Amino acid sequence: MPIPLSRPYFTDNSRKNILSGIDEVLKSGQLMMGKWTSKFESSFKICTNTDHALTVSTCTTALQISLNYFNIKDREVLVPSASFLTDISAIRWCGGIPVLVDINPDTLSFDLEDLKNKLSDKTKGILWVHLTGIISPQYKEIIDFADNNNLFLLEDCAHAHGSSIDGLPAWSLGDAGCFSFFPSKIMTTGTGGMLVTSDVNLARYTKQVRLLGRCDDDSGEICIEGNDWFMDEIRTCIGYYQLKDLDFNITRRREIASSYSKAFSKLSKVKTIPVHLKNKPSYYQYTIILDDSISRDEIREILKNKYGISSKRIYKPTHQEEIFKEVKFDLNTLRKTEEVLNQSLCLPIYAEMSNKDVNNVIKAITSELA
């Protein structure tokens, strides 16, 4: 049987509970801002140890809400080029200017020297992406840099459900965190997002703007310009039960990642991402970096056609995306991003992946790259 790259995790019990919950929603006639929204937000708040967890329509929406709150119009935001294209688009949609920062190949996060070099009088904040679910071990330096320069620090946690470092959960390192529940993510609601923060004013702004700008009281008055960026009751019901299975989901991913790392550390033409003991990634993706002498595309085709194994690179460097070709980025400072992402290979990892399939992936990689 083919081995997919990822697969959503729904136990028999959770499927039964979800179906029952959806039926309850349909019978009630309350399709938004009801019981399940409250239960999901409350549970997520406990899970992430935060003051406010607010459901929104997508992670990108959460980013837009946060960036608008920080008022980035005509100001620069430092953002990794090793990120998803909507991190760049969200800044542009809010009237800001994305300034791309190069990658540290050992952390998959900011190159600190380039981060400092990109600071200017126009810099307003930092959009920090926990790529593949790994939080940078240099997190203290990133936080200090933001604090010392009076910059907001917004975490894109789309890959980082359950990730932590030194006991600190993803989102808690900055002013707010934005989570994704897209179908491919560690936990999913089909689509959707969550904005997590300890900032009471950002929480109030989010409640208003996600529901057409209505005041967060019972008046029904419109306080600000908003949008229909809320998550409906059906999706929040799914999210509530997905959250209950998150611990097992991540535990299993870490087991698979450990097996991969142990096997691939012996290969001279493969680099694994080092993770210290107190760094607990969620492993949304497990990634190896191939030696320059190896064609990533050829390996992908071999894995697919010879072994039935799906794989992909993390992302295309955002400055190489066709849609941003006309945007003026400092391309000469982004070479490490290009080298790492273009030689990256994400391997199958998901909660229900069998040990046999894990071993088959290891054997295939070892056989082709030994």
C-alpha positions in Angstrom: 0.0 0.0 0.0 1.3 3.5 -0.8 2.5 5.6 2.2 1.0 9.1 2.2 2.9 12.1 3.5 0.2 12.9 6.1 -3.2 11.8 7.3 -5.7 13.3 9.7 -6.1 11.4 12.9 -9.7 10.5 13.9 -10.3 7.6 16.3 -13.5 5.5 16.1 -14.6 7.1 19.4 -13.9 10.7 18.2 -15.8 10.1 15.0 -18.8 8.9 16.9 -18.7 11.9 19.2 -18.2 14.3 16.3 -21.2 12.9 14.4 -23.3 13.1 17.5 -22.2 16.6 18.2 -22.9 17.7 14.6 -26.4 16.2 14.8 -26.9 18.1 18.0 -25.8 21.4 16.3 -28.2 20.8 13.4 -31.1 20.0 15.7 -30.4 23.1 17.8 -30.4 25.5 14.8 -27.5 27.5 16.3 -24.7 27.2 13.7 -22.3 29.8 15.1 -21.0 31.2 18.4 -22.6 28.5 20.5 -21.8 25.7 22.9 -19.0 24.1 20.8 -17.2 27.3 20.1 -17.1 27.9 23.9 -16.0 24.4 24.7 -13.3 24.4 22.0 -11.9 27.8 23.0 -11.9 26.9 26.7 -10.1 23.6 26.1 -7.5 25.2 23.8 -6.9 27.9 26.4 -6.1 25.2 29.0 -4.0 23.3 26.5 -1.8 26.3 25.6 -1.9 27.8 29.1 -3.1 31.2 27.9 -5.6 33.8 28.9 -7.4 34.0 25.6 -8.0 31.5 22.8 -10.3 32.7 20.0 -11.5 30.7 17.0 -11.3 32.3 13.6 -11.9 31.2 10.0 -8.2 30.4 9.2 -4.7 30.9 10.5 -4.2 33.5 7.8 -7.2 35.4 9.2 -5.6 35.2 12.7 -2.4 36.7 11.2 -4.3 39.5 9.5 -6.3 40.3 12.6 -3.1 40.5 14.6 -1.2 42.5 12.1 -4.0 45.0 11.7 -4.1 45.3 15.5 -0.4 46.1 15.6 -1.1 48.8 12.9 1.7 47.9 10.4 0.5 50.2 7.6 3.5 51.6 5.7 5.8 49.9 8.3 8.2 47.0 7.9 7.8 43.5 9.3 10.7 41.0 9.5 9.6 37.6 8.3 11.5 34.5 7.2 11.7 33.7 3.5 11.5 30.1 4.7 7.8 30.4 5.4 4.5 30.0 3.6 3.5 32.6 1.1 0.5 33.7 3.2 2.9 35.1 5.8 4.1 37.5 3.2 0.6 38.1 1.8 -0.9 38.8 5.2 1.6 41.6 5.8 0.9 43.1 2.4 -2.9 42.9 2.8 -2.5 44.9 6.0 -0.6 47.6 4.3 2.8 46.6 5.7 6.2 45.9 4.0 7.6 42.4 4.3 11.3 42.3 4.8 12.6 38.8 4.2 15.2 37.2 6.6 17.5 34.3 5.8 17.4 31.0 7.5 19.8 29.3 10.0 20.1 25.7 8.6 20.5 24.3 12.1 17.3 25.7 13.5 15.0 26.3 10.4 14.4 29.7 11.9 15.9 33.2 11.7 19.6 33.7 10.9 20.2 36.0 13.8 22.9 38.1 12.1 20.6 38.7 9.1 17.7 39.4 11.4 19.7 42.2 13.0 21.0 43.5 9.7 17.4 43.9 8.4 16.3 46.2 11.2 15.6 49.7 10.1 13.8 52.9 11.4 10.7 51.6 9.7 10.6 48.2 11.4 7.5 47.6 13.4 7.6 43.9 14.3 8.6 40.3 13.7 6.5 37.5 12.2 8.2 34.4 13.6 7.4 31.0 11.9 8.0 27.7 13.8 8.8 25.8 10.6 7.9 22.1 10.7 6.9 22.4 14.4 10.5 23.1 15.7 11.0 26.2 18.0 14.4 27.7 17.5 16.8 27.0 20.4 17.9 30.6 19.9 14.5 31.8 21.0 15.8 33.9 23.9 17.9 35.9 21.5 14.9 36.5 19.2 12.8 37.6 22.1 15.5 39.9 23.4 16.0 41.4 20.0 12.3 42.2 19.8 12.1 43.6 23.3 15.3 45.7 22.9 14.0 47.3 19.7 10.4 47.7 20.9 9.0 45.4 18.2 5.9 43.2 18.4 6.6 39.5 18.1 3.9 37.5 16.4 4.2 33.7 16.2 3.0 31.7 13.3 2.2 28.4 15.0 0.5 26.7 12.1 3.0 23.8 12.4 3.4 23.9 16.1 0.4 22.5 17.9 1.8 21.1 21.1 5.4 22.3 20.5 7.4 23.7 23.4 10.9 24.6 24.4 12.2 24.7 28.0 8.6 24.1 29.1 7.3 27.2 27.2 4.5 26.4 24.7 4.4 27.8 21.1 2.6 31.2 21.2 3.9 32.1 24.7 7.2 33.5 23.4 5.7 36.6 21.8 2.6 38.8 21.9 0.3 36.3 20.2 0.2 33.0 18.4 -1.8 31.9 15.3 -2.7 28.2 14.8 -4.0 26.5 11.7 -6.5 23.6 11.4 -6.1 23.1 7.7 -6.7 19.5 6.5 -3.0 18.6 6.5 -2.2 20.0 9.9 -1.6 18.0 13.1 -5.1 18.7 14.2 -7.8 19.8 11.8 -11.3 21.1 11.6 -11.4 20.9 7.9 -10.2 24.5 7.8 -10.0 27.1 10.5 -7.7 28.8 12.9 -7.1 30.0 16.5 -5.6 33.2 17.8 -4.0 32.8 21.2 -2.8 35.8 23.3 -2.5 37.2 26.9 -3.3 40.7 25.5 -6.8 41.6 26.6 -7.1 44.4 24.1 -6.1 42.1 21.2 -8.6 39.5 22.4 -11.4 42.1 22.5 -10.4 43.4 19.0 -10.4 39.8 17.7 -13.9 39.1 19.1 -15.2 42.2 17.4 -13.5 42.0 14.0 -14.2 38.3 13.5 -18.0 38.9 13.7 -18.5 41.8 11.3 -17.2 44.4 13.8 -19.9 44.0 16.3 -19.3 45.3 19.8 -18.6 42.5 22.3 -21.7 43.2 24.3 -25.4 42.5 23.6 -26.1 45.8 21.9 -25.7 44.5 18.3 -24.0 47.8 17.4 -21.0 47.9 15.0 -17.9 49.2 16.7 -15.3 48.7 14.0 -15.0 47.5 10.4 -14.9 43.7 10.5 -15.6 40.6 8.5 -17.3 37.2 8.9 -14.0 35.6 10.2 -15.6 33.4 12.9 -15.5 29.5 13.0 -18.9 27.8 12.8 -20.3 25.3 15.4 -19.7 22.2 13.2 -16.0 22.9 12.9 -15.5 23.9 16.5 -17.2 20.5 17.4 -14.6 18.7 15.3 -11.8 20.8 16.8 -12.9 20.0 20.4 -12.6 16.3 19.8 -9.4 16.6 17.8 -7.9 18.4 20.8 -8.7 15.5 23.0 -6.5 13.2 20.8 -3.7 15.7 20.4 -1.4 14.3 23.1 -1.3 10.8 21.6 -1.0 12.3 18.1 2.1 14.2 19.0 3.6 11.4 21.1 3.4 9.1 18.2 4.9 11.7 15.8 7.8 12.1 18.2 8.4 8.3 18.3 8.5 8.2 14.5 10.8 11.2 14.4 13.1 9.6 16.9 13.3 6.4 14.7 14.0 8.5 11.6 16.7 10.6 13.3 18.5 7.5 14.7 18.6 5.9 11.3 19.4 8.9 9.1 22.2 10.3 11.4 24.4 7.5 10.0 24.0 8.7 6.4 26.8 11.1 5.2 24.7 12.7 2.5 21.8 13.5 4.8 21.5 16.2 7.4 18.9 16.0 10.2 17.8 19.0 12.2 19.4 18.8 15.7 16.9 19.1 18.6 18.1 19.3 22.2 16.3 17.4 25.0 14.2 20.3 26.3 13.0 21.2 22.8 9.8 19.3 22.1 8.7 19.7 18.5 5.3 18.6 17.3 6.8 17.3 14.0 4.2 18.6 11.7 6.8 17.5 9.1 9.9 15.4 9.5 12.5 16.9 7.3 16.0 15.9 6.1 18.3 18.1 4.1 20.0 16.4 1.2 23.6 16.9 0.1 24.0 19.2 -2.9 25.2 16.3 -5.0 21.7 14.7 -4.7 18.8 15.7 -6.9 15.8 16.1 -4.6 13.3 15.7 -7.5 15.0 12.5 -8.6 14.8 11.1 -5.1 11.1 12.1 -4.8 10.3 10.3 -8.0 12.2 7.2 -6.9 10.4 7.1 -3.6 7.1 7.5 -5.3 7.5 5.1 -8.2 9.7 2.4 -6.7 8.5 2.4 -3.1 5.1 4.1 -3.1 6.3 6.7 -0.6 5.1 10.3 -0.7 7.5 13.2 0.0 7.9 16.9 -0.7 10.2 19.8 0.0 9.1 22.0 3.0 8.2 25.0 0.8 9.5 26.9 -2.2 11.4 30.0 -0.9 8.8 32.7 -0.8 11.0 35.2 -2.8 11.0 32.6 -5.6 7.2 32.4 -5.7 5.9 33.6 -9.1 3.4 36.0 -7.4 6.2 37.8 -5.6 8.6 38.1 -8.6 7.9 41.8 -9.0 8.4 42.5 -5.3 11.8 44.0 -4.5 13.5 41.7 -2.0 17.2 41.6 -1.1 17.8 38.3 -2.9 21.6 38.2 -2.2 21.0 37.9 1.5 18.7 34.8 1.2 21.0 32.2 -0.2 20.9 29.9 2.8 17.1 29.8 2.5 17.4 28.7 -1.1 20.0 26.0 -0.3 18.1 24.5 2.6 14.5 24.6 1.2 15.5 23.4 -2.3 17.3 20.4 -0.8 14.7 19.7 1.9 12.7 16.5 1.8 9.7 15.9 4.1 9.0 12.3 4.8 5.7 10.6 5.9 4.7 11.2 9.5 1.3 10.8 11.0 -0.3 9.3 14.2 -1.6 6.1 12.6 1.6 5.3 10.7 2.6 1.7 11.4 6.1 0.7 12.5 6.3 -1.4 9.3 5.7 1.7 7.2 8.2 3.7 9.3 10.8 0.9 8.7 9.9 0.9 5.0 10.6 4.6 4.7 13.9 4.1 6.6 15.0 1.2 4.3 14.1 3.1 1.2 16.0 6.3 2.2 19.0 4.2 3.4 19.1 2.1 0.3 19.0 5.1 -2.1 21.2 7.5 -0.1 23.7 5.2 1.6 
